[in-house]
């Protein structure tokens, strides 16, 4: 027997999937930027950062199940941006890694 989901729940789930896809794409952009910056990192540091990015990308569908996932994904993206400096965010330069 199939369970019934009210239409608003289906819309909410669809919205979550679209937002998760957006964040996944953003993290992939940061990963590409990181690859371009590889010569500027020690190998161990690069591998650690790459591992974190891969884990976030791989687990984005699970991250989107958290109640405040938009806030969490946004925070993770800001933290990665401190490393990659991909966006034009107004992060204090003192906090940049390089």
C-alpha positions in Angstrom: 0.0 0.0 0.0 1.4 3.4 -1.0 1.5 6.2 1.4 -0.2 9.5 0.6 1.9 12.7 0.5 0.0 16.0 0.4 0.9 18.2 -2.6 2.6 20.8 -0.4 5.0 18.1 0.9 5.8 17.1 -2.7 6.6 20.7 -3.6 8.8 21.1 -0.5 10.7 17.9 -1.4 11.1 19.1 -5.0 12.3 22.5 -3.8 14.9 20.8 -1.5 16.2 18.7 -4.4 16.6 21.8 -6.6 18.4 23.7 -3.8 20.6 20.6 -3.1 21.5 20.4 -6.8 22.4 24.1 -6.8 24.7 23.7 -3.8 26.2 20.6 -5.3 27.0 22.5 -8.5 28.5 25.3 -6.4 30.8 22.9 -4.6 31.8 21.4 -7.9 32.8 24.9 -9.1 34.9 25.3 -6.0 36.5 21.9 -6.6 37.5 23.0 -10.1 39.0 26.2 -8.7 40.9 24.2 -6.1 42.4 22.0 -8.8 43.7 25.1 -10.5 45.2 26.2 -7.3 46.9 22.9 -6.5 50.5 24.1 -7.1 50.0 26.6 -4.3 49.2 24.0 -1.6 51.3 21.4 0.1 50.2 18.0 -1.2 48.8 16.8 2.2 46.8 20.1 2.6 45.4 19.8 -0.9 44.3 16.2 -0.4 42.6 17.1 2.9 40.7 20.0 1.3 39.8 17.8 -1.7 38.6 15.1 0.6 36.3 17.4 2.5 34.9 18.8 -0.8 34.3 15.3 -2.2 32.5 14.3 1.0 30.3 17.4 0.9 29.4 16.8 -2.7 28.8 13.1 -2.2 26.6 13.7 0.9 24.6 16.7 -0.4 21.4 14.7 -0.7 21.7 13.7 3.0 22.7 17.2 4.0 19.5 18.5 2.4 17.5 16.3 4.8 18.7 18.4 7.8 16.0 20.8 9.0 18.2 23.9 8.5 20.0 22.5 5.4 20.0 25.8 3.5 21.8 27.5 6.3 24.2 24.6 6.8 25.0 24.3 3.0 25.5 28.1 2.9 27.9 28.0 5.8 29.9 25.1 4.3 30.1 27.0 1.0 31.4 30.1 2.8 34.0 28.1 4.6 35.2 26.5 1.3 35.2 29.9 -0.3 37.7 31.1 2.3 40.1 28.5 0.8 39.3 28.9 -2.9 38.4 32.6 -3.0 36.1 31.8 -5.9 33.3 34.2 -5.1 33.6 37.9 -4.5 32.4 37.6 -1.0 33.4 40.2 1.6 35.3 37.9 3.8 37.9 39.6 5.8 41.2 39.0 4.0 42.9 38.1 7.3 40.9 34.9 7.3 42.0 33.8 3.8 44.4 30.9 3.7 46.5 32.2 0.9 
